[in-house]
Amino acid sequence: MDYYGLLNLAADLGYGLLESGAEIYRVEESIQRLLHAYGIPRADPFVIPNCIIVSFRTPQGQTLTQVRRMPSHGTDVDLIERYNDLCRRLCREIPSLEEAQSRLKDIGQTRRCYSFPVLMAAYFAVAAAFCLLFGGLFRDALCAGIGGLATGLALTALTLLHANLFFKSMLCSALSAFLALALTHLGLGSHSQLIIIGSMMALVPGLSFTNAIRDVMAGDMVAGITKIADALLTGISVALGTGFALGLARVLWGV
């Protein structure tokens, strides 16, 4: 058995799951299942939102450890399902390490990617739909869609500039809120509050906060508290950006 290859396989699987937005307990459990299936009776993976540590002792008594740094990432439910399914199949079939690594690489190479126009259309549709959900009129939804489109464009540009999440959320929320107030001032929208809420729903860290609570309930306190702090900071940045836009609109138009 090539235990270094097995270590790389387990670390790659955990990295793929975590990068896709999987819960901490799912990442650790998948690594443990995989190593146990390949003859490692005890494995000690330690995972937090930005780091993976995989460690185990071979039957010969040698301890192997690998550390992976995790950069900022989002959530891809399709990839989580595919990695999770691959882990279960590897544990059942126990193929060679080369074949297992090849299957793992295939998932990363065939991940579903959407074109830029489709992503921008999604930002527009989501913002408009949320505005209608909260009771806005059709023209309010149209204005919210414009704000959501502006948010998507700004997020894309700031990501290319490697801006941090706090600054991106604050700037995008300020932009979407100011657009909502401007469009209402021009008479295109009726309810600026509903337009603002709809246009910035893409910035609300609801999913990460939910995953944080799940991690805490699963006993992963370090990961859970880290994610909660991240979600709260994102919420604060959105509030600061919106407050700045409201203050600017009051100065310009007295609204």
C-alpha positions as CSV (number, residue, x, y, z in Angstrom):
1,M,0.0,0.0,0.0
2,D,1.3,3.4,-1.0
3,Y,0.3,5.3,2.2
4,Y,1.6,8.6,0.9
5,G,-0.8,8.2,-2.0
6,L,-3.6,7.3,0.3
7,L,-2.8,10.4,2.4
8,N,-3.0,12.5,-0.8
9,L,-6.3,10.9,-1.8
10,A,-7.9,11.5,1.6
11,A,-6.7,15.1,1.7
12,D,-7.8,15.8,-1.9
13,L,-11.3,14.4,-1.1
14,G,-11.6,16.5,2.1
15,Y,-10.3,19.6,0.2
16,G,-12.9,19.1,-2.5
17,L,-15.8,18.7,0.0
18,L,-14.7,21.7,2.0
19,E,-14.2,23.9,-1.0
20,S,-17.7,23.0,-2.2
21,G,-19.1,24.3,1.1
22,A,-19.7,21.0,2.9
23,E,-20.3,20.9,6.7
24,I,-17.2,20.2,8.8
25,Y,-18.6,16.9,10.2
26,R,-19.3,15.7,6.7
27,V,-15.7,16.4,5.6
28,E,-14.1,14.7,8.7
29,E,-16.5,11.7,8.4
30,S,-15.8,11.2,4.7
31,I,-12.0,11.2,5.3
32,Q,-12.4,8.7,8.2
33,R,-14.6,6.4,6.1
34,L,-12.2,6.5,3.2
35,L,-9.1,5.7,5.3
36,H,-10.9,3.0,7.2
37,A,-11.9,1.3,4.0
38,Y,-8.3,1.2,2.8
39,G,-7.1,-0.5,6.0
40,I,-6.4,2.4,8.4
41,P,-8.2,1.5,11.7
42,R,-7.8,5.0,13.2
43,A,-7.5,8.3,11.5
44,D,-7.4,11.8,13.0
45,P,-8.7,14.4,10.5
46,F,-9.1,18.0,11.9
47,V,-11.0,20.4,9.8
48,I,-11.8,24.1,10.2
49,P,-13.2,26.4,7.6
50,N,-9.8,27.5,6.2
51,C,-7.6,24.5,7.0
52,I,-7.6,20.6,6.7
53,I,-5.2,18.4,8.7
54,V,-5.2,14.7,7.9
55,S,-3.1,12.4,10.1
56,F,-3.0,8.6,10.6
57,R,-0.6,5.9,11.7
58,T,0.3,3.1,9.2
59,P,0.3,-0.6,10.4
60,Q,4.1,-0.3,10.4
61,G,3.9,2.5,13.1
62,Q,4.8,5.4,10.9
63,T,2.7,8.6,11.4
64,L,1.8,10.5,8.3
65,T,0.3,14.0,8.3
66,Q,-0.7,16.5,5.6
67,V,-1.9,20.1,6.0
68,R,-4.0,21.9,3.4
69,R,-4.8,25.6,3.5
70,M,-8.3,26.5,2.2
71,P,-8.8,29.9,0.5
72,S,-12.0,31.7,0.4
73,H,-14.7,29.6,-1.2
74,G,-18.5,29.5,-1.8
75,T,-21.1,26.7,-1.9
76,D,-21.8,24.2,-4.7
77,V,-24.4,21.7,-3.6
78,D,-24.0,19.7,-6.8
79,L,-20.3,19.2,-6.1
80,I,-21.0,18.3,-2.5
81,E,-23.3,15.5,-3.6
82,R,-20.9,14.2,-6.2
83,Y,-17.9,14.1,-3.8
84,N,-20.1,12.5,-1.1
85,D,-21.3,9.9,-3.6
86,L,-17.8,9.2,-4.8
87,C,-16.6,8.7,-1.2
88,R,-19.3,6.1,-0.6
89,R,-18.5,4.2,-3.8
90,L,-14.8,4.2,-3.0
91,C,-15.5,2.7,0.4
92,R,-17.7,0.0,-1.2
93,E,-15.5,-0.9,-4.2
94,I,-12.0,-0.1,-2.8
95,P,-10.4,0.4,-6.2
96,S,-6.7,1.1,-6.7
97,L,-5.4,4.4,-5.5
98,E,-4.6,5.4,-9.1
99,E,-8.2,4.7,-10.2
100,A,-9.6,6.5,-7.1
101,Q,-7.5,9.5,-7.7
102,S,-8.5,9.6,-11.4
103,R,-12.2,9.5,-10.4
104,L,-11.6,12.3,-7.9
105,K,-9.9,14.5,-10.6
106,D,-12.8,13.8,-13.0
107,I,-15.2,15.5,-10.6
108,G,-13.1,18.6,-10.4
109,Q,-12.6,18.8,-14.1
110,T,-16.3,18.3,-15.0
111,R,-17.7,20.7,-12.4
112,R,-20.7,22.7,-13.6
113,C,-19.8,26.3,-14.6
114,Y,-22.2,28.9,-15.7
115,S,-21.4,31.6,-18.2
116,F,-21.2,35.3,-17.2
117,P,-24.6,36.3,-18.8
118,V,-26.3,33.4,-17.0
119,L,-24.9,34.5,-13.6
120,M,-25.9,38.1,-14.2
121,A,-29.4,37.0,-15.2
122,A,-29.6,34.9,-12.0
123,Y,-28.6,38.0,-9.9
124,F,-31.4,40.0,-11.7
125,A,-34.0,37.3,-11.3
126,V,-33.2,36.5,-7.6
127,A,-33.4,40.2,-6.6
128,A,-36.7,40.8,-8.5
129,A,-38.3,37.6,-7.1
130,F,-37.4,38.5,-3.5
131,C,-38.8,42.0,-3.9
132,L,-42.1,40.5,-5.1
133,L,-42.0,38.0,-2.3
134,F,-41.8,40.8,0.3
135,G,-44.8,42.6,-1.3
136,G,-43.2,44.9,-3.9
137,L,-44.9,45.9,-7.1
138,F,-43.8,44.8,-10.5
139,R,-41.9,48.0,-11.1
140,D,-40.3,47.7,-7.7
141,A,-39.2,44.2,-8.7
142,L,-37.7,45.6,-11.9
143,C,-35.8,48.2,-9.9
144,A,-34.6,45.5,-7.5
145,G,-33.5,43.4,-10.5
146,I,-31.4,46.3,-11.7
147,G,-29.9,46.6,-8.2
148,G,-29.2,42.9,-8.1
149,L,-27.5,43.1,-11.5
150,A,-25.3,45.9,-10.3
151,T,-24.4,43.8,-7.2
152,G,-23.4,40.9,-9.4
153,L,-21.3,43.1,-11.7
154,A,-19.6,44.7,-8.7
155,L,-19.0,41.4,-6.9
156,T,-17.4,40.0,-10.1
157,A,-15.1,43.0,-10.5
158,L,-14.1,43.1,-6.9
159,T,-13.4,39.4,-6.9
160,L,-11.0,39.9,-9.9
161,L,-9.3,42.6,-7.8
162,H,-8.9,40.1,-4.9
163,A,-10.9,42.4,-2.5
164,N,-11.8,40.8,0.9
165,L,-15.3,39.8,1.7
166,F,-16.0,42.6,4.2
167,F,-15.1,45.3,1.7
168,K,-17.0,43.6,-1.2
169,S,-20.2,43.2,0.9
170,M,-20.0,46.9,2.1
171,L,-19.4,48.3,-1.3
172,C,-22.0,46.2,-3.1
173,S,-24.7,46.9,-0.5
174,A,-24.0,50.6,-0.7
175,L,-24.2,50.5,-4.5
176,S,-27.5,48.5,-4.5
177,A,-29.1,50.7,-1.8
178,F,-28.1,53.9,-3.6
179,L,-29.5,52.6,-6.9
180,A,-32.8,51.7,-5.2
181,L,-33.1,55.2,-3.7
182,A,-32.1,56.8,-7.0
183,L,-34.6,54.8,-9.0
184,T,-37.3,55.6,-6.5
185,H,-36.4,59.3,-6.6
186,L,-36.7,59.2,-10.4
187,G,-40.2,57.7,-10.1
188,L,-39.4,54.3,-11.5
189,G,-40.0,52.5,-8.1
190,S,-42.5,53.0,-5.4
191,H,-41.2,51.3,-2.3
192,S,-37.5,51.9,-1.8
193,Q,-37.3,49.7,1.3
194,L,-38.5,46.7,-0.6
195,I,-36.3,47.4,-3.5
196,I,-33.3,47.6,-1.2
197,I,-34.2,44.4,0.6
198,G,-34.6,42.5,-2.7
199,S,-31.5,43.8,-4.4
200,M,-29.2,42.9,-1.6
201,M,-30.5,39.4,-0.8
202,A,-27.6,37.9,-2.7
203,L,-25.3,39.4,0.0
204,V,-27.2,38.1,3.0
205,P,-25.1,35.3,4.6
206,G,-28.0,33.0,5.4
207,L,-26.5,29.8,4.2
208,S,-23.2,30.2,6.0
209,F,-25.0,31.1,9.2
210,T,-27.2,28.0,8.9
211,N,-24.1,25.8,8.3
212,A,-22.5,27.5,11.3
213,I,-25.4,26.5,13.6
214,R,-25.3,23.0,12.2
215,D,-21.5,22.8,13.0
216,V,-22.2,24.0,16.5
217,M,-24.9,21.4,17.0
218,A,-22.6,18.7,15.7
219,G,-20.0,19.7,18.3
220,D,-17.5,21.4,16.0
221,M,-17.4,24.5,18.1
222,V,-14.2,26.1,16.6
223,A,-15.6,25.8,13.0
224,G,-19.1,26.9,14.1
225,I,-17.9,30.0,16.0
226,T,-15.6,30.9,13.1
227,K,-18.5,30.8,10.6
228,I,-20.8,32.7,12.9
229,A,-18.3,35.4,13.3
230,D,-17.8,35.5,9.5
231,A,-21.6,35.7,8.9
232,L,-21.9,38.5,11.6
233,L,-19.1,40.5,10.0
234,T,-20.7,40.2,6.6
235,G,-24.0,41.4,8.1
236,I,-22.3,44.4,9.7
237,S,-20.6,45.3,6.4
238,V,-24.0,45.1,4.6
239,A,-25.5,47.4,7.2
240,L,-22.6,49.8,7.0
241,G,-22.9,50.0,3.2
242,T,-26.6,50.5,3.3
243,G,-26.3,53.2,6.0
244,F,-23.8,55.1,3.9
245,A,-26.1,55.0,0.9
246,L,-29.1,56.2,3.0
247,G,-27.0,59.1,4.4
248,L,-25.7,60.1,0.9
249,A,-29.3,60.0,-0.5
250,R,-30.5,62.2,2.4
251,V,-27.8,64.8,1.6
252,L,-28.5,64.7,-2.1
253,W,-32.3,64.5,-2.2
254,G,-33.5,64.9,1.3
255,V,-35.1,61.5,1.4
